[in-house]
Amino acid sequence: MPLVLVHGSWDSHQDWDLLVPHLTDSFRVLTYDRRGHSASERPAGQGSVREDVADLAALIEDLRLAPAWVVGNSFGASIALRLAGDRPDLLRGLIAHEPPLLSFLADDAAAARMLEEVEQKVNAVAEQIAKGDHAGATERFVEEVALEPGMWARLPPEYRQILIENAPTLLDETRDPEAFGFDLEWVTGFTKPTLLTLGGESPPMSKPVMTKLAEALPHAEVHALQDAGTCPAGHTSRCVRRGANRFHP
C-alpha cells in the first residue's frame, strides 16, 4: 500500500527518518524534499502553495502510487488537504497533523490577539531572512514561534543546519497570499477516510482549526496525541498505522 509523507516548513525528508523503519513492513513509503527544501531545486522567484500541491500530485502520478495514503505535518498537511480537494482520485486516504490554516480563526475574537502576535513574530523572522541572517532568523523562529525558549540549543546540530539552509522557503510562504488560507468547501466532497491529529502540547489555536476541518470532511476522525506538539515525532507512526488499518484492514 503506497504511503507518501509530506514534511512541514523549514524541514526535509529527514524529518521522517525515525518513522520510516516502523512503516515499511506495511507500506511502500515515499519521502521527498519539497520544492526549495534541502536537495530539491530552489527556483528563482516567488514560490506558492499551488506549486507544492502540483509537485505532490506529479510525484504520485509519475511514480504510479495512486491511490496512496498521504500524510502531512504542519504546512505539509495544508498541501495534502489541498490535494484532497483538487485530486481526490490520487488519494486512498488522508492523515493531517495540525495544518496552519489560521484564516479559519479570522472571526474568532478570542484568537485575534494571539494571531496578531504570531503574525508579528513571523514577519520579524521573515524580515531577518530577507536581510540574509538565516541562522539568527532560524533560531528566533524556533525560540519564539515554533517551539519555546531554550529549544534551539537542545536541537541536534545536524537538524539545526537543515533548518538554517531551508530558511529562505519561509519568505515564499509569508509572501504567498494563499499560503495560510483555505476554503472548507474544497474538501466537503472528499469522501475518503481521513484522520486529523493534534498534539496535547500544541498551541491553543490548533484545536479550533482541526474542529472546523472535522466538520467539513465527511469521513473525518480526530485523534489527540497527548504527549506531542506540532512536531509529533514517534507518535506519527502509530497514527499512520491506526488510521490506515482502521479503514483498510
C-alpha positions in Angstrom: 0.0 0.0 0.0 1.6 3.3 -1.0 2.2 6.0 1.6 3.5 9.5 0.9 4.9 11.6 3.7 4.9 15.4 3.3 7.1 17.4 5.6 6.4 20.8 7.1 8.0 24.2 6.7 11.8 24.5 7.0 12.2 20.7 7.2 13.3 18.0 4.8 12.5 14.4 4.1 14.8 13.6 7.0 12.1 14.7 9.3 10.6 11.2 8.8 13.7 9.2 9.2 12.9 7.8 12.7 9.4 6.8 11.5 10.0 5.1 8.1 11.6 1.9 9.5 8.4 1.3 11.5 6.2 1.7 8.4 8.0 -0.2 5.6 6.6 -3.5 6.7 3.1 -2.4 5.9 3.6 0.3 3.3 5.6 1.4 0.2 6.8 4.6 1.7 7.8 7.8 -0.3 9.5 10.7 1.4 10.8 13.7 -0.5 12.2 17.2 -0.1 9.5 19.8 -1.0 10.3 22.4 -3.6 13.1 24.7 -2.4 14.0 22.4 0.6 17.4 20.7 1.0 18.2 18.6 -2.1 15.3 19.8 -4.2 15.8 22.7 -6.6 15.1 26.2 -5.3 13.8 28.1 -8.3 14.2 31.8 -8.6 11.2 33.9 -7.9 8.2 33.6 -5.7 7.0 30.1 -4.8 3.5 29.2 -3.9 1.4 26.5 -2.2 -0.2 25.8 -5.5 3.2 24.7 -6.8 3.7 22.4 -3.8 0.3 20.8 -4.5 1.2 20.3 -8.1 4.6 18.8 -7.2 2.9 16.3 -4.9 0.3 15.3 -7.5 3.1 14.8 -10.1 5.1 12.6 -7.8 2.2 10.3 -7.1 1.3 10.1 -10.8 4.8 9.7 -12.1 5.7 7.0 -9.6 2.3 5.3 -10.2 1.4 5.3 -6.5 -2.2 6.3 -6.9 -4.3 5.8 -4.9 -2.0 6.5 -2.0 -2.3 7.3 1.7 -1.0 10.8 2.1 0.3 12.1 5.5 1.2 15.7 6.0 2.6 17.5 9.0 2.1 21.3 9.6 2.4 23.1 6.2 2.7 19.7 4.6 -0.8 18.9 6.0 -2.1 22.1 4.3 -0.6 20.8 1.0 -2.1 17.3 1.5 -5.6 18.8 2.2 -5.5 20.9 -0.9 -4.5 17.9 -2.9 -7.5 16.0 -1.4 -9.8 18.7 -2.7 -8.1 19.1 -6.1 -7.4 15.5 -7.0 -9.2 13.0 -4.7 -8.6 10.3 -7.2 -4.9 10.3 -6.2 -5.7 9.5 -2.6 -6.7 6.3 -0.8 -6.9 8.3 2.5 -5.5 11.3 4.3 -3.8 11.9 7.6 -3.2 15.6 8.5 -1.4 16.9 11.6 -2.1 20.5 12.6 -2.2 22.4 9.3 -1.6 26.1 10.0 -4.9 27.3 8.4 -5.1 30.4 10.5 -7.6 32.0 8.2 -10.2 29.8 10.0 -9.8 31.9 13.1 -10.3 35.3 11.4 -13.7 35.7 13.0 -12.7 34.4 16.4 -12.4 37.3 18.8 -10.7 35.2 21.4 -7.9 34.2 19.0 -7.5 37.7 17.4 -4.8 38.9 19.8 -2.9 35.7 19.6 -3.0 35.6 15.8 -1.7 39.2 15.7 1.2 38.3 18.0 2.1 35.2 15.8 1.9 37.3 12.6 4.2 39.9 14.1 6.8 37.3 15.1 6.7 35.5 11.8 7.0 38.8 9.9 10.0 39.7 12.0 11.6 36.4 11.2 10.9 36.8 7.5 12.5 40.3 7.5 15.6 38.8 9.2 15.8 36.1 6.5 15.4 38.7 3.7 18.4 40.6 5.1 20.5 37.4 4.9 20.7 36.5 8.6 19.4 32.9 8.1 21.0 31.5 11.2 19.7 34.2 13.5 16.2 34.1 12.0 16.0 30.3 12.3 17.0 30.4 16.0 14.4 33.2 16.5 11.7 31.2 14.8 12.4 28.1 16.9 12.6 30.0 20.2 9.7 32.5 19.7 7.3 30.9 17.2 7.6 27.2 16.7 8.8 25.8 20.0 9.9 27.6 23.1 12.9 29.5 24.7 15.9 27.2 25.2 14.9 24.7 22.5 17.4 25.9 19.9 20.4 24.7 22.0 18.7 21.3 22.6 18.2 20.5 18.9 20.8 18.2 17.2 23.4 20.3 15.3 22.6 18.5 12.0 18.9 19.4 12.4 19.7 23.0 13.2 21.8 23.1 9.9 18.8 21.7 7.9 16.6 24.5 9.3 19.1 27.2 8.6 19.6 26.0 5.0 15.9 25.9 4.3 15.1 29.3 6.0 14.6 31.1 2.7 11.5 29.0 2.0 9.6 30.9 4.7 9.8 34.0 2.5 7.7 32.2 -0.1 5.1 31.3 2.4 4.8 34.7 4.0 4.6 36.4 0.6 2.1 34.0 -0.9 -1.4 35.3 -0.2 -2.9 31.8 -0.5 -0.4 30.0 1.8 -2.4 30.1 5.0 -5.9 30.4 3.5 -8.3 27.5 2.8 -11.9 27.2 1.7 -13.6 24.4 3.5 -15.9 23.8 0.5 -12.8 22.4 -1.3 -12.9 19.2 0.9 -16.6 18.7 1.6 -16.7 16.3 -1.3 -13.7 14.3 -0.2 -15.2 11.0 0.9 -12.1 9.0 1.5 -11.1 8.1 5.1 -9.5 11.0 6.9 -7.6 11.1 10.3 -6.9 14.6 11.8 -4.4 14.7 14.6 -3.3 17.4 17.0 -0.9 17.4 20.0 -1.9 17.8 23.6 1.0 20.2 24.0 0.3 22.3 20.8 -0.7 25.9 20.7 -4.3 26.6 21.6 -5.1 27.7 18.1 -4.7 24.2 16.8 -7.9 22.8 18.3 -10.4 25.2 16.6 -8.7 24.8 13.3 -9.0 21.0 13.5 -12.6 21.2 14.7 -13.6 23.2 11.6 -11.8 20.7 9.3 -13.5 17.8 11.0 -16.9 19.4 10.5 -16.2 19.9 6.8 -14.8 16.5 5.9 -17.5 13.8 5.6 -15.4 10.9 7.0 -13.0 12.5 9.4 -12.0 11.4 12.8 -9.9 13.4 15.2 -7.2 12.0 17.4 -5.3 13.9 20.1 -1.6 12.9 20.8 -1.4 13.9 24.4 2.4 14.0 24.8 3.1 15.6 21.4 3.2 19.0 19.9 3.2 20.4 16.3 6.1 18.0 15.5 4.6 14.6 16.6 7.8 12.6 16.2 7.4 9.0 17.2 3.7 9.3 17.7 3.2 9.6 13.9 3.9 6.0 13.1 1.2 4.8 15.5 -1.3 7.3 14.0 -0.4 6.2 10.4 -0.9 2.5 11.3 -4.0 3.2 13.3 -5.5 5.4 10.5 -4.7 3.2 7.6 -5.5 -0.1 9.3 -8.8 1.2 10.7 -10.2 1.9 7.3 -8.3 -0.8 5.3 -7.7 -3.9 7.3 
